[in-house]
Amino acid sequence: MDGANKNSIAKALGTSKTSIRRIVSSKERIQEVFIDGCGPNCKRLMKAQHKELETALVDWMKRLLSSLTPVTGDLKALMLNANVLKKS
């Protein structure tokens, strides 16, 4: 991709040429994170440090949101305590 293309792309997207250059240089990393499940709405390219925990948390949140249950601090504490008791 030459400079003219980057300029026209940046202008069309309403962003800077530097942003386009950074995206192009990070192409492989972006594709890897997208394939791993980050999705198109991901704002930062950070992989999970505790993948099982984060997967369980996302599943739990999806269940709560689909049942229209409000997520409060008390509910979070109750669920965390229940999980600790199950393991002991």
C-alpha positions as CSV (number, residue, x, y, z in Angstrom):
1,M,0.0,0.0,0.0
2,D,1.6,3.3,-1.0
3,G,1.3,6.7,0.6
4,A,-1.4,7.9,-1.8
5,N,-3.6,4.9,-0.8
6,K,-3.0,5.5,2.9
7,N,-4.0,9.1,2.5
8,S,-7.2,8.4,0.6
9,I,-8.1,5.6,3.0
10,A,-7.5,7.9,6.0
11,K,-9.5,10.7,4.5
12,A,-12.4,8.3,3.6
13,L,-12.5,6.9,7.2
14,G,-12.0,10.3,8.9
15,T,-8.8,9.2,10.6
16,S,-5.1,10.0,10.4
17,K,-2.5,8.4,8.0
18,T,-0.6,7.3,11.2
19,S,-3.6,5.3,12.3
20,I,-3.8,3.5,9.0
21,R,-0.1,2.9,9.0
22,R,-0.3,1.4,12.5
23,I,-3.2,-0.9,11.5
24,V,-1.4,-2.1,8.4
25,S,1.8,-2.8,10.4
26,S,-0.2,-4.8,13.0
27,K,-2.2,-6.7,10.4
28,E,-1.1,-10.2,11.5
29,R,-1.6,-9.5,15.2
30,I,-5.1,-8.1,14.5
31,Q,-6.1,-11.2,12.5
32,E,-4.8,-13.5,15.2
33,V,-6.8,-11.8,17.9
34,F,-9.9,-11.7,15.7
35,I,-9.6,-15.4,15.0
36,D,-9.2,-16.1,18.8
37,G,-12.6,-14.6,19.4
38,C,-12.1,-10.9,20.1
39,G,-14.6,-9.9,17.3
40,P,-15.0,-6.7,15.3
41,N,-16.1,-4.6,18.3
42,C,-12.9,-5.2,20.3
43,K,-11.2,-1.9,21.1
44,R,-7.9,-3.2,22.5
45,L,-5.8,-6.2,21.4
46,M,-5.3,-7.9,24.7
47,K,-5.4,-11.6,25.1
48,A,-6.8,-13.2,28.2
49,Q,-4.3,-14.1,30.9
50,H,-6.8,-16.5,32.5
51,K,-8.7,-17.8,29.5
52,E,-10.9,-20.3,31.4
53,L,-11.9,-17.7,34.0
54,E,-12.7,-15.1,31.4
55,T,-14.7,-17.6,29.3
56,A,-16.7,-18.6,32.4
57,L,-17.3,-14.9,33.3
58,V,-18.5,-14.1,29.7
59,D,-20.8,-17.2,29.8
60,W,-22.2,-16.1,33.1
61,M,-22.8,-12.5,31.9
62,K,-24.6,-13.8,28.8
63,R,-26.9,-15.9,30.9
64,L,-27.7,-13.0,33.2
65,L,-28.3,-10.6,30.3
66,S,-30.5,-13.1,28.5
67,S,-32.6,-13.6,31.6
68,L,-32.8,-9.8,32.1
69,T,-31.4,-10.2,35.6
70,P,-29.8,-6.9,36.9
71,V,-26.1,-7.4,37.7
72,T,-25.4,-5.9,41.2
73,G,-22.4,-6.1,43.5
74,D,-24.4,-8.4,45.8
75,L,-25.1,-10.8,43.0
76,K,-21.5,-10.9,42.0
77,A,-20.4,-11.6,45.6
78,L,-23.0,-14.3,45.9
79,M,-21.9,-16.0,42.7
80,L,-18.2,-15.8,43.6
81,N,-18.9,-17.2,47.1
82,A,-21.0,-20.1,45.6
83,N,-18.2,-21.0,43.2
84,V,-15.6,-21.0,46.0
85,L,-17.8,-23.3,48.1
86,K,-18.3,-25.7,45.2
87,K,-14.5,-26.1,44.8
88,S,-13.8,-26.7,48.5
